[in-house]
Amino acid sequence: MICKNIIPRKAKGFAMPISYSIDREMGVIFELWEGDISKKDLAEYWSTFLSDPEVLTIRKTVADIRKATPMFNGDDLSDLIHAIVHPAIDGLSWKTALVVENPHQFGVSRQYQVFAARYSQDAIFKDQASALQWLMQK
């Protein structure tokens, strides 16, 4: 596996709570969310993530949020999708497998799935192996 570790990066002296790596051989982006994730954290992450040309080429993601506590609400999520994601992807499609372990994470993931339906095919899983298997299907 060849990974391009872009983040964690330092922001104001602290590591970002969302990181990603790219497996070029598989053509998959792996996200890891850890700790409390605020609206500001997600905005900073998406701004950085969506400015990476390799990310915009691959557009297949396994987002593992099992170690995270999303601290934003549905309105925040919708605002960020409209303000950051839509302009950055400019009509491109995406495919995301979200990995969760508790009802709160499932709820946030389901909200994302609904808000992102315009540009992304998404599914929610309890384990990374199932998520990756689904993501790799044609």
Secondary structure by P-SEA (a helix, b strand, c coil): cccccccccccccccccccccccccccbbbbbbcccccaaaaaaaaaaaaacaaaaaccccccccccccccccaaaaaaaaaaccccccccccbbbbbbbccaaaaaaaaaaaaaacccccccccccaaaaaaaaacc
